C-alpha cells in the first residue's frame, strides 16, 4: 500500500440517465457496492473527498472516516448537477495532500495496487502534472488518474467549463497502458449502462481481485 502522502477525490454525482436514474454507486458487483470497491482501493489515502449528493443510510458512506480508514469529506458541487469539472473543483477545496488520485465511484475492478502503480508512475515523472490510465484502445480514463495538486488547482481556477477532457487534457498528462494478465478484469471498466453492469457481474475473474 502506498503511503498516506496522497488524497483521493471520488466523483459520485451525475444523473445516471443511461442506468435509468439508479444510484450507480450503490449497485452491487461481486458482493460489494461499486462505491465500496473504490473506497477499498483508496483506503491508503490520507483523506477521501466524496463529491456527490448526500446518501444517508448508504452502508459505505456510513463507515467512512472510522479508524483506521482515511479522513473523509462529503461535499457536493455547486450548483448540484453542474458537471464533472465543477465537481472536481469542489473536491479540490478539501484536498490537503500535494498529490491526489481522481476516481469515479463506479469502478468495480479498481484495486489499491492500481493506485500504487499510478502514484509510483507520477513520482517517476517529476516534470509532469499527472498520469492517466489508458484503456485497451489507448483512450485516457480521466477518472482513473493521479495529479499534482499545485498544477491542477491552477488549471481548475482558470477553466470555466464542465468537461474533464477540457480541463485535464491541456495539462498533457502521461498516458499509462496497463497490461492485464490472463482473465484479469480491466480496472477502468465503469458501470454506465445496464450492459456494463451485466458485463462486470459476469466477469469470470471478478472474485480474484478481492
Backbone as JSON Lines, residues from 0, in Angstrom:
{"i":0,"aa":"X","n":[0.84,-1.2,0.0],"ca":[0.0,0.0,0.0],"c":[0.87,1.24,0.0]}
{"i":1,"aa":"X","n":[0.49,2.22,-0.82],"ca":[1.24,3.46,-0.87],"c":[1.09,4.21,0.45]}
{"i":2,"aa":"X","n":[2.0,5.14,0.69],"ca":[1.94,5.93,1.91],"c":[0.74,6.87,1.86]}
{"i":3,"aa":"X","n":[0.47,7.51,3.01],"ca":[-0.68,8.41,3.08],"c":[-0.34,9.82,2.61]}
{"i":4,"aa":"X","n":[0.66,9.98,1.78],"ca":[1.01,11.28,1.24],"c":[0.16,11.62,0.02]}
{"i":5,"aa":"X","n":[-1.01,11.0,-0.09],"ca":[-1.92,11.33,-1.19],"c":[-3.34,11.35,-0.66]}
{"i":6,"aa":"X","n":[-4.19,12.09,-1.34],"ca":[-5.62,12.1,-1.07],"c":[-6.35,11.49,-2.26]}
{"i":7,"aa":"X","n":[-7.64,11.28,-2.11],"ca":[-8.46,10.72,-3.18],"c":[-9.71,11.56,-3.35]}
{"i":8,"aa":"X","n":[-10.02,11.91,-4.59],"ca":[-11.27,12.59,-4.94],"c":[-12.11,11.6,-5.73]}
{"i":9,"aa":"X","n":[-13.29,11.29,-5.23],"ca":[-14.19,10.34,-5.88],"c":[-15.42,11.09,-6.34]}
{"i":10,"aa":"X","n":[-15.66,11.12,-7.64],"ca":[-16.84,11.79,-8.18],"c":[-18.0,10.81,-8.18]}
{"i":11,"aa":"X","n":[-19.02,11.12,-7.39],"ca":[-20.14,10.2,-7.18],"c":[-21.47,10.86,-7.47]}
{"i":12,"aa":"X","n":[-21.47,11.84,-8.36],"ca":[-22.71,12.51,-8.73],"c":[-23.21,12.04,-10.07]}
{"i":13,"aa":"X","n":[-23.86,12.91,-10.79],"ca":[-24.4,12.56,-12.11],"c":[-25.81,12.02,-12.01]}
{"i":14,"aa":"X","n":[-26.53,12.06,-13.12],"ca":[-27.94,11.65,-13.14],"c":[-28.14,10.19,-13.5]}
{"i":15,"aa":"X","n":[-27.08,9.51,-13.97],"ca":[-27.16,8.09,-14.34],"c":[-28.32,7.82,-15.29]}
{"i":16,"aa":"X","n":[-28.48,8.69,-16.29],"ca":[-29.61,8.52,-17.2],"c":[-29.53,7.22,-17.99]}
{"i":17,"aa":"X","n":[-28.31,6.79,-18.32],"ca":[-28.17,5.54,-19.08],"c":[-28.39,4.32,-18.2]}
{"i":18,"aa":"X","n":[-28.46,4.52,-16.89],"ca":[-28.75,3.43,-15.96],"c":[-30.16,3.58,-15.4]}
{"i":19,"aa":"X","n":[-30.99,4.35,-16.12],"ca":[-32.37,4.51,-15.7],"c":[-32.53,5.32,-14.43]}
{"i":20,"aa":"X","n":[-31.55,6.17,-14.13],"ca":[-31.65,7.01,-12.94],"c":[-31.29,6.31,-11.64]}
{"i":21,"aa":"X","n":[-30.76,5.1,-11.71],"ca":[-30.39,4.37,-10.49],"c":[-29.22,5.05,-9.79]}
{"i":22,"aa":"X","n":[-29.09,4.79,-8.49],"ca":[-27.94,5.29,-7.73],"c":[-26.76,4.37,-8.04]}
{"i":23,"aa":"X","n":[-25.99,4.74,-9.05],"ca":[-24.92,3.84,-9.52],"c":[-23.95,3.43,-8.42]}
{"i":24,"aa":"X","n":[-23.46,4.34,-7.58],"ca":[-22.5,3.91,-6.56],"c":[-23.03,2.82,-5.64]}
{"i":25,"aa":"X","n":[-24.35,2.7,-5.52],"ca":[-24.93,1.69,-4.64],"c":[-25.2,0.36,-5.3]}
{"i":26,"aa":"X","n":[-24.97,0.24,-6.61],"ca":[-25.17,-1.04,-7.29],"c":[-24.08,-2.04,-6.86]}
{"i":27,"aa":"X","n":[-24.44,-3.3,-6.86],"ca":[-23.58,-4.34,-6.3],"c":[-22.95,-5.19,-7.4]}
{"i":28,"aa":"X","n":[-21.64,-5.41,-7.28],"ca":[-20.88,-6.33,-8.14],"c":[-19.95,-7.14,-7.24]}
{"i":29,"aa":"X","n":[-19.96,-8.44,-7.38],"ca":[-19.04,-9.27,-6.6],"c":[-19.23,-9.15,-5.11]}
{"i":30,"aa":"X","n":[-20.48,-8.92,-4.66],"ca":[-20.76,-8.9,-3.24],"c":[-20.5,-7.57,-2.55]}
{"i":31,"aa":"X","n":[-20.16,-6.52,-3.3],"ca":[-19.9,-5.21,-2.71],"c":[-20.41,-4.12,-3.65]}
{"i":32,"aa":"X","n":[-20.8,-2.98,-3.1],"ca":[-21.26,-1.89,-3.96],"c":[-20.1,-1.34,-4.77]}
{"i":33,"aa":"X","n":[-20.44,-0.67,-5.86],"ca":[-19.4,-0.05,-6.69],"c":[-18.61,0.96,-5.88]}
{"i":34,"aa":"X","n":[-19.3,1.79,-5.11],"ca":[-18.6,2.74,-4.26],"c":[-17.73,2.03,-3.23]}
{"i":35,"aa":"X","n":[-18.22,0.92,-2.71],"ca":[-17.42,0.17,-1.74],"c":[-16.11,-0.32,-2.32]}
{"i":36,"aa":"X","n":[-16.11,-0.77,-3.56],"ca":[-14.87,-1.2,-4.2],"c":[-13.89,-0.04,-4.32]}
{"i":37,"aa":"X","n":[-14.38,1.13,-4.73],"ca":[-13.5,2.27,-4.93],"c":[-12.95,2.76,-3.59]}
{"i":38,"aa":"X","n":[-13.79,2.78,-2.57],"ca":[-13.33,3.18,-1.24],"c":[-12.27,2.21,-0.72]}
{"i":39,"aa":"X","n":[-12.45,0.93,-0.98],"ca":[-11.44,-0.05,-0.56],"c":[-10.11,0.2,-1.27]}
{"i":40,"aa":"X","n":[-10.19,0.53,-2.56],"ca":[-8.96,0.8,-3.32],"c":[-8.24,2.02,-2.76]}
{"i":41,"aa":"X","n":[-9.01,3.0,-2.27],"ca":[-8.43,4.26,-1.79],"c":[-8.17,4.26,-0.29]}
{"i":42,"aa":"X","n":[-8.17,3.1,0.33],"ca":[-8.03,3.03,1.79],"c":[-6.68,3.57,2.28]}
{"i":43,"aa":"X","n":[-5.69,3.65,1.42],"ca":[-4.39,4.17,1.82],"c":[-4.26,5.68,1.74]}
{"i":44,"aa":"X","n":[-5.33,6.36,1.32],"ca":[-5.29,7.81,1.21],"c":[-5.3,8.46,2.59]}
{"i":45,"aa":"X","n":[-4.72,9.66,2.68],"ca":[-4.83,10.41,3.92],"c":[-6.22,10.96,4.1]}
{"i":46,"aa":"X","n":[-6.86,11.34,3.0],"ca":[-8.23,11.88,3.03],"c":[-8.95,11.42,1.77]}
{"i":47,"aa":"X","n":[-10.22,11.09,1.91],"ca":[-11.09,10.8,0.77],"c":[-12.12,11.91,0.68]}
{"i":48,"aa":"X","n":[-12.25,12.5,-0.5],"ca":[-13.27,13.52,-0.74],"c":[-14.3,12.92,-1.68]}
{"i":49,"aa":"X","n":[-15.49,12.7,-1.16],"ca":[-16.58,12.11,-1.93],"c":[-17.48,13.25,-2.4]}
{"i":50,"aa":"X","n":[-17.53,13.46,-3.72],"ca":[-18.29,14.57,-4.29],"c":[-19.56,14.04,-4.92]}
{"i":51,"aa":"X","n":[-20.7,14.44,-4.37],"ca":[-21.97,13.97,-4.89],"c":[-23.08,14.26,-3.91]}
{"i":52,"aa":"X","n":[-24.29,13.81,-4.23],"ca":[-25.42,14.09,-3.35],"c":[-25.32,13.3,-2.05]}
{"i":53,"aa":"X","n":[-25.94,13.79,-0.99],"ca":[-25.96,13.03,0.27],"c":[-26.63,11.67,0.06]}
{"i":54,"aa":"X","n":[-26.08,10.67,0.71],"ca":[-26.63,9.32,0.63],"c":[-26.84,8.78,2.05]}
{"i":55,"aa":"X","n":[-27.77,9.34,2.8],"ca":[-27.97,8.86,4.17],"c":[-28.37,7.39,4.18]}
{"i":56,"aa":"X","n":[-27.75,6.65,5.07],"ca":[-28.04,5.24,5.18],"c":[-27.24,4.36,4.24]}
{"i":57,"aa":"X","n":[-26.45,4.97,3.34],"ca":[-25.61,4.17,2.45],"c":[-24.54,3.5,3.29]}
{"i":58,"aa":"X","n":[-24.43,2.18,3.26],"ca":[-23.53,1.5,4.2],"c":[-22.08,1.93,4.1]}
{"i":59,"aa":"X","n":[-21.57,2.12,2.87],"ca":[-20.17,2.53,2.75],"c":[-19.97,3.96,3.25]}
{"i":60,"aa":"X","n":[-20.93,4.85,2.95],"ca":[-20.77,6.22,3.4],"c":[-20.86,6.29,4.93]}
{"i":61,"aa":"X","n":[-21.7,5.46,5.53],"ca":[-21.8,5.45,6.99],"c":[-20.5,5.01,7.64]}
{"i":62,"aa":"X","n":[-19.72,4.18,6.94],"ca":[-18.49,3.66,7.51],"c":[-17.3,4.58,7.27]}
{"i":63,"aa":"X","n":[-17.48,5.59,6.41],"ca":[-16.36,6.45,6.06],"c":[-15.81,7.17,7.29]}
{"i":64,"aa":"X","n":[-14.5,7.25,7.36],"ca":[-13.87,8.02,8.4],"c":[-13.67,7.29,9.7]}
{"i":65,"aa":"X","n":[-14.17,6.07,9.82],"ca":[-13.95,5.33,11.05],"c":[-12.54,4.77,11.06]}
{"i":66,"aa":"X","n":[-11.85,4.83,12.18],"ca":[-10.49,4.29,12.25],"c":[-10.51,2.82,11.84]}
{"i":67,"aa":"X","n":[-9.45,2.32,11.13],"ca":[-8.23,3.06,10.77],"c":[-8.28,3.64,9.36]}
{"i":68,"aa":"X","n":[-9.46,3.89,8.85],"ca":[-9.58,4.4,7.49],"c":[-9.17,5.85,7.37]}
{"i":69,"aa":"X","n":[-9.21,6.38,6.14],"ca":[-8.82,7.78,5.92],"c":[-9.87,8.75,6.45]}
{"i":70,"aa":"X","n":[-9.44,9.99,6.64],"ca":[-10.4,11.06,6.91],"c":[-11.27,11.25,5.68]}
{"i":71,"aa":"X","n":[-12.51,11.66,5.89],"ca":[-13.44,11.75,4.78],"c":[-14.19,13.08,4.81]}
{"i":72,"aa":"X","n":[-14.35,13.66,3.63],"ca":[-15.22,14.82,3.45],"c":[-16.25,14.45,2.4]}
{"i":73,"aa":"X","n":[-17.51,14.73,2.68],"ca":[-18.6,14.5,1.73],"c":[-19.15,15.87,1.32]}
{"i":74,"aa":"X","n":[-18.98,16.23,0.06],"ca":[-19.39,17.54,-0.43],"c":[-20.15,17.37,-1.74]}
{"i":75,"aa":"X","n":[-20.75,18.46,-2.2],"ca":[-21.48,18.43,-3.47],"c":[-21.11,19.65,-4.29]}
{"i":76,"aa":"X","n":[-21.03,19.44,-5.6],"ca":[-20.72,20.56,-6.49],"c":[-21.84,21.59,-6.43]}
{"i":77,"aa":"X","n":[-21.52,22.82,-6.77],"ca":[-22.48,23.92,-6.73],"c":[-22.53,24.62,-8.09]}
{"i":78,"aa":"X","n":[-23.75,24.64,-8.71],"ca":[-24.98,24.01,-8.25],"c":[-24.93,22.5,-8.46]}
{"i":79,"aa":"X","n":[-25.8,21.78,-7.78],"ca":[-25.85,20.33,-7.92],"c":[-26.1,19.95,-9.37]}
{"i":80,"aa":"X","n":[-25.37,18.95,-9.85],"ca":[-25.53,18.52,-11.24],"c":[-24.83,19.39,-12.24]}
{"i":81,"aa":"X","n":[-23.9,20.23,-11.79],"ca":[-23.24,21.16,-12.7],"c":[-22.29,20.47,-13.67]}
{"i":82,"aa":"X","n":[-21.86,19.25,-13.36],"ca":[-20.97,18.53,-14.26],"c":[-19.69,18.1,-13.59]}
{"i":83,"aa":"X","n":[-18.89,17.26,-14.27],"ca":[-17.71,16.69,-13.64],"c":[-16.6,17.69,-13.32]}
{"i":84,"aa":"X","n":[-16.36,18.68,-14.17],"ca":[-15.31,19.64,-13.86],"c":[-15.67,20.5,-12.64]}
{"i":85,"aa":"X","n":[-16.91,21.02,-12.53],"ca":[-17.28,21.71,-11.29],"c":[-17.21,20.8,-10.07]}
{"i":86,"aa":"X","n":[-17.54,19.52,-10.25],"ca":[-17.44,18.59,-9.12],"c":[-15.99,18.44,-8.69]}
{"i":87,"aa":"X","n":[-15.09,18.35,-9.66],"ca":[-13.66,18.26,-9.33],"c":[-13.2,19.52,-8.62]}
{"i":88,"aa":"X","n":[-13.61,20.68,-9.11],"ca":[-13.22,21.93,-8.44],"c":[-13.69,21.94,-7.0]}
{"i":89,"aa":"X","n":[-14.9,21.45,-6.76],"ca":[-15.42,21.39,-5.38],"c":[-14.59,20.44,-4.53]}
{"i":90,"aa":"X","n":[-14.2,19.32,-5.1],"ca":[-13.39,18.36,-4.36],"c":[-12.02,18.9,-4.02]}
{"i":91,"aa":"X","n":[-11.45,19.7,-4.92],"ca":[-10.12,20.25,-4.68],"c":[-10.07,21.12,-3.44]}
{"i":92,"aa":"X","n":[-11.21,21.71,-3.08],"ca":[-11.24,22.56,-1.89],"c":[-10.91,21.78,-0.62]}
{"i":93,"aa":"X","n":[-11.13,20.46,-0.65],"ca":[-10.97,19.64,0.55],"c":[-9.63,18.9,0.6]}
{"i":94,"aa":"X","n":[-8.89,18.91,-0.49],"ca":[-7.64,18.16,-0.57],"c":[-6.53,18.9,0.17]}
{"i":95,"aa":"X","n":[-5.77,18.16,0.96],"ca":[-4.64,18.76,1.69],"c":[-3.3,18.19,1.27]}
{"i":96,"aa":"X","n":[-3.28,17.02,0.64],"ca":[-2.03,16.4,0.22],"c":[-1.52,17.04,-1.07]}
{"i":97,"aa":"X","n":[-0.23,16.93,-1.37],"ca":[0.31,17.51,-2.6],"c":[-0.07,16.72,-3.85]}
{"i":98,"aa":"X","n":[-0.55,15.5,-3.67],"ca":[-0.92,14.63,-4.78],"c":[-2.27,14.01,-4.47]}
{"i":99,"aa":"X","n":[-3.08,13.82,-5.5],"ca":[-4.37,13.15,-5.3],"c":[-4.69,12.28,-6.49]}
{"i":100,"aa":"X","n":[-5.4,11.18,-6.21],"ca":[-5.96,10.37,-7.28],"c":[-7.39,10.84,-7.53]}
{"i":101,"aa":"X","n":[-7.78,10.85,-8.79],"ca":[-9.11,11.25,-9.2],"c":[-9.82,10.02,-9.73]}
{"i":102,"aa":"X","n":[-10.96,9.68,-9.13],"ca":[-11.61,8.41,-9.41],"c":[-13.11,8.58,-9.62]}
{"i":103,"aa":"X","n":[-13.69,7.66,-10.4],"ca":[-15.14,7.53,-10.48],"c":[-15.61,6.65,-9.33]}
{"i":104,"aa":"X","n":[-16.91,6.7,-9.05],"ca":[-17.48,5.9,-7.96],"c":[-18.08,4.59,-8.46]}
{"i":105,"aa":"X","n":[-17.8,4.23,-9.73],"ca":[-18.46,3.04,-10.29],"c":[-17.44,2.11,-10.96]}
{"i":106,"aa":"X","n":[-16.31,1.89,-10.28],"ca":[-15.21,1.08,-10.83],"c":[-15.06,-0.2,-10.01]}
{"i":107,"aa":"X","n":[-15.78,-1.26,-10.35],"ca":[-15.76,-2.45,-9.5],"c":[-14.46,-3.22,-9.5]}
{"i":108,"aa":"X","n":[-13.59,-2.99,-10.47],"ca":[-12.35,-3.75,-10.56],"c":[-11.11,-2.93,-10.21]}
{"i":109,"aa":"X","n":[-11.31,-1.73,-9.7],"ca":[-10.18,-0.92,-9.26],"c":[-9.69,-1.44,-7.91]}
{"i":110,"aa":"X","n":[-8.37,-1.56,-7.75],"ca":[-7.79,-2.06,-6.52],"c":[-6.66,-1.13,-6.06]}
{"i":111,"aa":"X","n":[-6.27,-1.3,-4.81],"ca":[-5.2,-0.48,-4.24],"c":[-3.92,-0.6,-5.04]}
{"i":112,"aa":"X","n":[-3.63,-1.78,-5.58],"ca":[-2.41,-1.96,-6.37],"c":[-2.4,-1.06,-7.6]}
{"i":113,"aa":"X","n":[-3.57,-0.82,-8.19],"ca":[-3.63,0.07,-9.35],"c":[-3.3,1.51,-8.95]}
{"i":114,"aa":"X","n":[-3.76,1.92,-7.79],"ca":[-3.45,3.28,-7.32],"c":[-1.98,3.39,-6.96]}
{"i":115,"aa":"X","n":[-1.42,2.36,-6.35],"ca":[0.02,2.37,-6.08],"c":[0.81,2.54,-7.37]}
{"i":116,"aa":"X","n":[0.36,1.87,-8.41],"ca":[1.03,1.95,-9.72],"c":[0.95,3.37,-10.28]}
{"i":117,"aa":"X","n":[-0.23,3.99,-10.19],"ca":[-0.37,5.37,-10.65],"c":[0.51,6.32,-9.86]}
{"i":118,"aa":"X","n":[0.52,6.17,-8.55],"ca":[1.32,7.05,-7.69],"c":[2.8,6.9,-7.99]}
{"i":119,"aa":"X","n":[3.26,5.66,-8.17],"ca":[4.67,5.43,-8.48],"c":[5.02,6.03,-9.84]}
{"i":120,"aa":"X","n":[4.11,5.92,-10.8],"ca":[4.37,6.48,-12.13],"c":[4.48,8.0,-12.06]}
{"i":121,"aa":"X","n":[3.62,8.65,-11.27],"ca":[3.72,10.09,-11.15],"c":[5.02,10.5,-10.47]}
{"i":122,"aa":"X","n":[5.42,9.76,-9.44],"ca":[6.68,10.06,-8.75],"c":[7.86,9.96,-9.71]}
{"i":123,"aa":"X","n":[7.75,9.09,-10.7],"ca":[8.83,8.92,-11.68],"c":[8.8,9.93,-12.81]}
{"i":124,"aa":"X","n":[7.81,10.84,-12.78],"ca":[7.69,11.88,-13.81],"c":[7.64,13.24,-13.12]}
{"i":125,"aa":"X","n":[8.74,13.7,-12.54],"ca":[8.71,14.92,-11.71],"c":[8.31,16.17,-12.47]}
{"i":126,"aa":"X","n":[8.45,16.19,-13.76],"ca":[8.11,17.38,-14.52],"c":[6.71,17.4,-15.09]}
{"i":127,"aa":"X","n":[5.9,16.37,-14.81],"ca":[4.58,16.27,-15.4],"c":[3.49,16.51,-14.36]}
{"i":128,"aa":"X","n":[2.37,17.04,-14.85],"ca":[1.27,17.39,-13.94],"c":[0.52,16.17,-13.43]}
{"i":129,"aa":"X","n":[0.44,15.12,-14.26],"ca":[-0.35,13.97,-13.86],"c":[-0.11,12.78,-14.73]}
{"i":130,"aa":"X","n":[-0.68,11.66,-14.32],"ca":[-0.66,10.43,-15.1],"c":[-2.1,9.92,-15.18]}
{"i":131,"aa":"X","n":[-2.44,9.35,-16.32],"ca":[-3.81,8.91,-16.57],"c":[-3.78,7.49,-17.13]}
{"i":132,"aa":"X","n":[-4.62,6.64,-16.59],"ca":[-4.75,5.28,-17.1],"c":[-5.4,5.32,-18.48]}
{"i":133,"aa":"X","n":[-4.83,4.59,-19.43],"ca":[-5.42,4.47,-20.76],"c":[-6.04,3.08,-20.9]}
{"i":134,"aa":"X","n":[-7.16,3.0,-21.58],"ca":[-7.8,1.71,-21.77],"c":[-7.13,0.93,-22.89]}
{"i":135,"aa":"X","n":[-7.69,-0.23,-23.23],"ca":[-7.07,-1.07,-24.25],"c":[-6.98,-0.39,-25.61]}
{"i":136,"aa":"X","n":[-7.85,0.59,-25.84],"ca":[-7.82,1.33,-27.1],"c":[-6.95,2.56,-27.05]}
{"i":137,"aa":"X","n":[-6.28,2.8,-25.91],"ca":[-5.41,3.95,-25.77],"c":[-6.11,5.22,-25.37]}
{"i":138,"aa":"X","n":[-7.4,5.15,-25.03],"ca":[-8.15,6.33,-24.66],"c":[-7.93,6.67,-23.17]}
{"i":139,"aa":"X","n":[-7.71,7.94,-22.85],"ca":[-7.49,8.31,-21.45],"c":[-8.74,8.12,-20.62]}
{"i":140,"aa":"X","n":[-8.57,7.57,-19.45],"ca":[-9.65,7.4,-18.48],"c":[-9.44,8.44,-17.38]}
{"i":141,"aa":"X","n":[-10.05,9.61,-17.57],"ca":[-9.77,10.74,-16.69],"c":[-10.1,10.44,-15.24]}
{"i":142,"aa":"X","n":[-11.08,9.56,-15.03],"ca":[-11.47,9.24,-13.66],"c":[-10.76,8.0,-13.12]}
{"i":143,"aa":"X","n":[-9.59,7.75,-13.66],"ca":[-8.63,6.81,-13.08],"c":[-7.26,7.44,-13.31]}
{"i":144,"aa":"X","n":[-6.96,8.45,-12.53],"ca":[-5.77,9.26,-12.78],"c":[-5.18,9.79,-11.49]}
{"i":145,"aa":"X","n":[-4.0,10.41,-11.59],"ca":[-3.26,10.89,-10.42],"c":[-2.6,12.21,-10.79]}
{"i":146,"aa":"X","n":[-2.69,13.22,-9.86],"ca":[-2.3,14.58,-10.22],"c":[-1.53,15.28,-9.11]}
{"i":147,"aa":"X","n":[-0.67,16.21,-9.54],"ca":[-0.03,17.14,-8.61],"c":[-0.98,18.31,-8.37]}
{"i":148,"aa":"X","n":[-1.3,18.54,-7.13],"ca":[-2.36,19.48,-6.8],"c":[-2.02,20.92,-7.15]}
{"i":149,"aa":"X","n":[-0.78,21.32,-7.04],"ca":[-0.43,22.71,-7.34],"c":[-0.78,23.06,-8.78]}
{"i":150,"aa":"X","n":[-0.5,22.13,-9.7],"ca":[-0.8,22.37,-11.11],"c":[-2.3,22.27,-11.36]}
{"i":151,"aa":"X","n":[-2.92,21.26,-10.79],"ca":[-4.34,21.03,-11.06],"c":[-5.2,22.16,-10.51]}
{"i":152,"aa":"X","n":[-4.86,22.66,-9.33],"ca":[-5.65,23.78,-8.77],"c":[-5.56,25.01,-9.67]}
{"i":153,"aa":"X","n":[-4.36,25.31,-10.16],"ca":[-4.21,26.46,-11.03],"c":[-5.02,26.32,-12.31]}
{"i":154,"aa":"X","n":[-5.01,25.12,-12.89],"ca":[-5.78,24.89,-14.11],"c":[-7.27,24.98,-13.84]}
{"i":155,"aa":"X","n":[-7.72,24.43,-12.72],"ca":[-9.14,24.42,-12.4],"c":[-9.67,25.84,-12.19]}
{"i":156,"aa":"X","n":[-8.85,26.69,-11.58],"ca":[-9.28,28.08,-11.34],"c":[-9.49,28.82,-12.66]}
{"i":157,"aa":"X","n":[-8.74,28.47,-13.67],"ca":[-8.83,29.18,-14.94],"c":[-9.72,28.55,-15.97]}
{"i":158,"aa":"X","n":[-10.41,27.46,-15.6],"ca":[-11.24,26.75,-16.58],"c":[-12.72,26.89,-16.21]}
{"i":159,"aa":"X","n":[-13.53,27.52,-17.06],"ca":[-14.93,27.77,-16.72],"c":[-15.89,26.67,-17.16]}
{"i":160,"aa":"X","n":[-15.4,25.66,-17.87],"ca":[-16.3,24.67,-18.47],"c":[-16.68,23.53,-17.56]}
{"i":161,"aa":"X","n":[-17.34,22.53,-18.15],"ca":[-17.84,21.36,-17.41],"c":[-17.05,20.09,-17.69]}
{"i":162,"aa":"X","n":[-16.3,20.05,-18.79],"ca":[-15.69,18.83,-19.28],"c":[-14.36,18.52,-18.59]}
{"i":163,"aa":"X","n":[-14.19,17.28,-18.17],"ca":[-12.89,16.88,-17.63],"c":[-11.83,16.87,-18.72]}
{"i":164,"aa":"X","n":[-12.2,16.46,-19.91],"ca":[-11.23,16.49,-21.02],"c":[-10.75,17.92,-21.27]}
{"i":165,"aa":"X","n":[-11.68,18.87,-21.24],"ca":[-11.3,20.26,-21.47],"c":[-10.4,20.81,-20.39]}
{"i":166,"aa":"X","n":[-10.59,20.34,-19.16],"ca":[-9.76,20.81,-18.05],"c":[-8.42,20.08,-17.99]}
{"i":167,"aa":"X","n":[-8.45,18.76,-18.12],"ca":[-7.25,17.96,-17.87],"c":[-6.39,17.73,-19.11]}
{"i":168,"aa":"X","n":[-7.0,17.68,-20.28],"ca":[-6.24,17.42,-21.49],"c":[-5.1,18.4,-21.72]}
{"i":169,"aa":"X","n":[-5.33,19.74,-21.57],"ca":[-4.26,20.71,-21.8],"c":[-3.1,20.61,-20.83]}
{"i":170,"aa":"X","n":[-3.24,19.82,-19.76],"ca":[-2.13,19.64,-18.83],"c":[-1.13,18.6,-19.33]}
{"i":171,"aa":"X","n":[-1.45,17.94,-20.44],"ca":[-0.55,16.98,-21.09],"c":[-0.03,15.91,-20.12]}
{"i":172,"aa":"X","n":[-0.95,15.19,-19.48],"ca":[-0.5,14.13,-18.58],"c":[0.11,12.97,-19.35]}
{"i":173,"aa":"X","n":[0.82,12.13,-18.63],"ca":[1.37,10.91,-19.2],"c":[0.27,9.86,-19.27]}
{"i":174,"aa":"X","n":[0.06,9.26,-20.44],"ca":[-0.9,8.17,-20.58],"c":[-0.21,6.85,-20.27]}
{"i":175,"aa":"X","n":[-0.81,6.07,-19.4],"ca":[-0.23,4.81,-18.96],"c":[-1.06,3.64,-19.47]}
{"i":176,"aa":"X","n":[-0.42,2.71,-20.15],"ca":[-1.1,1.49,-20.59],"c":[-0.89,0.41,-19.54]}
{"i":177,"aa":"X","n":[-1.98,-0.12,-19.05],"ca":[-1.92,-1.18,-18.05],"c":[-2.05,-2.52,-18.76]}
{"i":178,"aa":"X","n":[-1.09,-3.4,-18.55],"ca":[-1.08,-4.68,-19.24],"c":[-1.69,-5.74,-18.33]}
{"i":179,"aa":"X","n":[-2.89,-6.15,-18.69],"ca":[-3.59,-7.15,-17.89],"c":[-3.05,-8.54,-18.17]}
{"i":180,"aa":"X","n":[-3.22,-9.42,-17.21],"ca":[-2.77,-10.8,-17.35],"c":[-3.96,-11.74,-17.27]}
{"i":181,"aa":"X","n":[-3.93,-12.79,-18.08],"ca":[-4.97,-13.81,-18.03],"c":[-6.35,-13.22,-18.21]}
{"i":182,"aa":"X","n":[-7.24,-13.58,-17.3],"ca":[-8.61,-13.09,-17.34],"c":[-8.83,-11.92,-16.38]}
{"i":183,"aa":"X","n":[-7.75,-11.23,-16.03],"ca":[-7.86,-10.08,-15.13],"c":[-8.82,-9.04,-15.71]}
{"i":184,"aa":"X","n":[-9.78,-8.57,-14.93],"ca":[-10.73,-7.58,-15.45],"c":[-10.07,-6.21,-15.58]}
{"i":185,"aa":"X","n":[-10.57,-5.38,-16.47],"ca":[-9.97,-4.06,-16.67],"c":[-10.3,-3.12,-15.52]}
{"i":186,"aa":"X","n":[-9.3,-2.52,-14.89],"ca":[-9.58,-1.63,-13.75],"c":[-10.34,-0.38,-14.15]}
{"i":187,"aa":"X","n":[-10.34,-0.02,-15.44],"ca":[-11.04,1.18,-15.9],"c":[-12.51,0.93,-16.23]}
{"i":188,"aa":"X","n":[-12.97,-0.32,-16.13],"ca":[-14.35,-0.62,-16.5],"c":[-15.31,0.07,-15.54]}
{"i":189,"aa":"X","n":[-16.07,1.05,-16.06],"ca":[-17.07,1.72,-15.24],"c":[-18.46,1.25,-15.67]}
{"i":190,"aa":"X","n":[-19.39,1.29,-14.75],"ca":[-20.73,0.75,-14.99],"c":[-21.68,1.89,-15.31]}
{"i":191,"aa":"X","n":[-21.66,2.33,-16.57],"ca":[-22.51,3.43,-17.0],"c":[-23.87,2.98,-17.51]}
{"i":192,"aa":"X","n":[-23.95,1.72,-17.98],"ca":[-25.17,1.22,-18.59],"c":[-25.51,-0.15,-17.99]}
{"i":193,"aa":"X","n":[-26.76,-0.62,-18.18],"ca":[-27.09,-1.97,-17.74],"c":[-26.19,-3.03,-18.36]}
{"i":194,"aa":"X","n":[-25.78,-2.84,-19.61],"ca":[-24.86,-3.8,-20.24],"c":[-23.51,-3.82,-19.53]}
{"i":195,"aa":"X","n":[-23.0,-2.64,-19.16],"ca":[-21.74,-2.57,-18.39],"c":[-21.88,-3.34,-17.09]}
{"i":196,"aa":"X","n":[-23.0,-3.15,-16.41],"ca":[-23.21,-3.81,-15.13],"c":[-23.28,-5.32,-15.3]}
{"i":197,"aa":"X","n":[-23.99,-5.78,-16.33],"ca":[-24.05,-7.22,-16.6],"c":[-22.67,-7.78,-16.91]}
{"i":198,"aa":"X","n":[-21.88,-7.04,-17.7],"ca":[-20.53,-7.49,-18.02],"c":[-19.69,-7.62,-16.75]}
{"i":199,"aa":"X","n":[-19.77,-6.62,-15.88],"ca":[-18.99,-6.66,-14.65],"c":[-19.41,-7.84,-13.77]}
{"i":200,"aa":"X","n":[-20.7,-8.07,-13.66],"ca":[-21.18,-9.16,-12.81],"c":[-20.85,-10.52,-13.38]}
{"i":201,"aa":"X","n":[-20.69,-10.6,-14.7],"ca":[-20.4,-11.88,-15.33],"c":[-18.93,-12.14,-15.51]}
{"i":202,"aa":"X","n":[-18.07,-11.18,-15.15],"ca":[-16.65,-11.35,-15.42],"c":[-16.12,-12.56,-14.64]}
{"i":203,"aa":"X","n":[-15.43,-13.48,-15.32],"ca":[-15.06,-14.73,-14.64],"c":[-14.06,-14.54,-13.52]}
{"i":204,"aa":"X","n":[-13.28,-13.47,-13.55],"ca":[-12.22,-13.3,-12.56],"c":[-12.55,-12.23,-11.53]}
{"i":205,"aa":"X","n":[-13.84,-11.87,-11.42],"ca":[-14.17,-10.73,-10.57],"c":[-13.86,-11.0,-9.11]}
{"i":206,"aa":"X","n":[-13.91,-12.24,-8.66],"ca":[-13.59,-12.52,-7.27],"c":[-12.1,-12.51,-7.0]}
{"i":207,"aa":"X","n":[-11.28,-12.7,-8.05],"ca":[-9.84,-12.86,-7.84],"c":[-9.18,-11.59,-7.36]}
{"i":208,"aa":"X","n":[-9.79,-10.44,-7.67],"ca":[-9.17,-9.18,-7.28],"c":[-9.53,-8.72,-5.89]}
{"i":209,"aa":"X","n":[-10.3,-9.49,-5.15],"ca":[-10.73,-9.03,-3.84],"c":[-9.61,-9.11,-2.82]}
